[in-house]
Amino acid sequence: MTDPAAPVVEMRGISIEFPGVKALDGVDFRMFPGEVHSLMGENGAGKSTLIKALTGVYGIDGGTISLEGTHVAFGGPAQAQAAGISTVYQEVNLLPNLSVAENIMLGREPRRFGAIDWRAMRRRSAALLQGLNLDIDPGSLLGDHSLAVQQLIAIARAIDVNAKVLILDEPTSSLDSDEVAELFRVIRSLKEQGVAILFVSHFLDQVYEICDRLTVLRNGKLVGEYLVEELLRIDLVQKMIGKELTALDDLEQRARSVVVDESDAATFVHASKLGRRGGIQPADLPIAAGEVVGLAGLLGSGRTEFARLLGGIDRADTGELAILGRVTRLRTPRQAISHRIAFSSENRRDEGIVGDLTVRDNIVLALQADRGWFRPIPKKRQDELTQSYIQALNIRPANPDALVRNLSGGNQQKVLLARWLAIAPRLLILDEPTRGIDIGAKAEIQKLVFTLAENGMSVLFISAELEEVLRLSHRVVVLRDRRVVADLENDGLTVDALLALIADGSVEADDTLLAASVVASDAAPPAASAPLAPTDHAPGGRA
């Protein structure tokens, strides 16, 4: 690709300091018209801070920002948008109860004689959608469309202001492969129109497919700017983390060397014909102490719905759940917590962290709820718990009084994990715990999962990344069309074999796995034994 003569955006020597933290230290960054540029780095490297400096969310303590050769200093995102810099965030912030056209033109509605010109609004929206080759009815209700289509509509809204720069923050985190392909088609169309696109993603395959250039940050400093075609992936990872990444390979070898002895291990939980109308068809699922069971399947396959039944979030219509051999009805999450079952939602923002509370408050929240609000946890004990988990999980910044909303996504996820570990769970249900976080934080969380299992904790692990499921799980349960189609020992399992099961419920693509495949409805639970002795609520402690 030939660079135009001048960058559309140029940031020089950008420095930003927060109390006790230098978030950016003399960072340079530039983007050219008609290119797709990726900003890479671990969580906490400064990516979000740099974007917020560019879009006027944060003021800068040092350096300059230029747009088309002119120095700018935006007082907020509205000024940046007016100047041609638009952002589409990971969570689609549109109004599902309004039409597509109303969402595209929200705040910029064409008017005639002081009233909204609805016909002109639909015409303008239709022309904008047609320009992106999107066959979407402008008059249709936004909420009737899939998340992927809503994301494309958010992009259409963003470029309606004659955007020179479009920032896409984790746009593919909730999309399947076909939806990603459609998004990439729209990105390439915008690129041909000369729009500079900043594509922020933790999926390396997608970065290498769609991006022309990338900039790497580490610990708030610039590592370098590179053409994608000239930088090997292993070199990129080493530049991001400052060392060779062997943690995931070591973890995979470690997982392969450990086999759960089902004859001696307790069956902590056993779901029998558990189901919910419209959510998941009746299914069996035994989970032994110290066992990691992975749930694999496409979005909408019933993975989350099944997990929510086990976590007491939703009530089952059929079947029963036995905990340590005793049939138990879970009607609320609090009842699940009382049985030491913790559910960590994939919706970290709305169902996980409380952004306006501190790290300390978030970590002790579940433990305090379990104790009851009339038995407050002493401040000294709160501090001890918080410091122990900050250290054990490497939460950054290591400040218990920091507001969680100001932490990076990976560190928010660690705070959420700390909250559930604080109640010393016997079963930890993790729904997409590594989605949208960088490869370094992902490795830390994956190592933590396996360490917890080695210490006797049962883990139900859900991830759209099949490689991750295979790396961590002793068994893999495959779901398709809201039913369990197989329960497999992870001995020689391959991604291709899982894909075959997910696609058509068959393992014919790999005959060697036929003997290992066990349909969950016929699976026998491992033998039960005495429950594990409880211990104090300590990080990684046997629960």
C-alpha positions, 0 to 999 in steps of 0.5 A: 500500500502506498501512503498518501503524502500526509497523515490525516491524524498525527499525535506527537509526544502525547503524555497523560498522567492520572494520580499515581499513574503515567498512562501515556509517556511521550507517545507518537501516533499517526493515521493516513487516509484510506488505511486500516490501522490497528492499535495493539498492546496489553490491557493497561498499555494505554490504548484506550487512553490514547483513543480518549485523548484523540476524541476529546474525552481526556485532555493531554498533559503534553504533546500535540494533536493535528487533524489534516495538518491543523493543531486541534484541542477537542473539549469533548467527543461532540467537538471531535465528531464535528471535526470528522472523528467518529467512534463506534464502541464495543457495546452498541449504544443505540436505542432498540425501541426506535427505527433504524432511520431514527437511530442514524439521524438521532440528534441530527434530524432534518426539519421542515417548518420546525418539525421533523421531516420523517420522509427526508429522514428515511430518504437520507438514511436509505441513501447512507445504507445503500452507499454501504451496500446494506439492504436494511429497511430504514423504517424497521425497528432497530431491536428487530435486527441482530447485534451484527446489523446493529453494529453496521447501523452504528457505523452508518450513523458514525460516518453520516457526519462526513467522518475522516476518521472512524474508530471501531472499538472491539467491533467483532467481539460478539459476531460470528464468522459470517457477520465479521465478513460482512463488517469487513466488507463495509470496512473495505468500502469505507477504506476505498472512500478514503476514510482512515479506520482505527480497528481495535481488536484482540483477535490477531487473525482479524488484525492481520486480515483487515489492517494495513499498519499497526502501532504497538504500545506497552506500559504507556510508551510507544514500542513502534509502528509497523506494516502488518505484512512485514511483522510476524505474529510471534514478533508482534506478541513479543513486542506487546508483552516485552518477552516471549509468550510461552505461558499458553504453551506451558499451560497446554502441556500442563493440562495434557499431563493432568487427568481427573481421577473420577473414581476418587473425585467427588461429583460436586454437581450433577444436572439430570435432564435439566432444561428450560423452555425456549432456552435449553432442551433437557440435558445431563451434566456431571462435573467432578471436583477439580474438573474443568468442563468446557461448553462449546457451540455457536452463539445461540446454541444454548451455552449461556442458557445452560450455565444460567440454570446451574448458576441459579440465574434462571429457573429450570422447567424440567429435571433436577440438580444434585449438589454433592448427591443432594437434589437442590432447587436453585431459585435465585443467584443468592441460593446458588452462592449459599451452595458455593456456586458462582456465576460470572456473566459474559455481560461484564458491563451490565451484569458484572462490575459496578463501575462507580464503585471502587476495586475494594467494593467490587471485590467484597460485594458477593461476600458481603451479600452472602453474609447479609447486610446486617453483618458488615465485613470489618474494614481491616478484613476488606483491606486484607482480602482486596490486597491479597487478590490484587496481588494474586491476580496482578490487578493494575493499577494496584489501588483498592480505591480506584474506580473500576470503570477506569480500569482496562477490560482485562483488569475489570475481568480480574476484579470480577473473578476476585469477587467470586473467588472471595466467596470460596466457590466449589463451582465457578461458572465462567461465561466468556471470561477472556472476551475482549481482553489482550493476550497477556491478561488472557494467559493470566486468567487461563493459568488461574483457571487451571490452578483453581482446578488443581486445588479442587475447584470445579470450573464450567468454562464457556468460550467462543474460541475453541482453541481456548476451550481445548487448552483448558478443559478436561471434558468438552460438552458440545451444544447445537440448536439449544441441545447437548449433542456430545460430551467428550473427553479431551484426549486427542480432540481437535478444533476440526472435530469440534467444528464438525459437531457444532456444524452438523452434530457429527464426528464423522470428520474424525473417526478416531473420536467416535469411541470417545464421544458420549452423548450427554444424556447417556453419560454416567456421573463419576462416583461421589465421595466426601465433600472437600473441607472448607478453608478460609477465603484465600486466593486460589484456596481449596474451596 
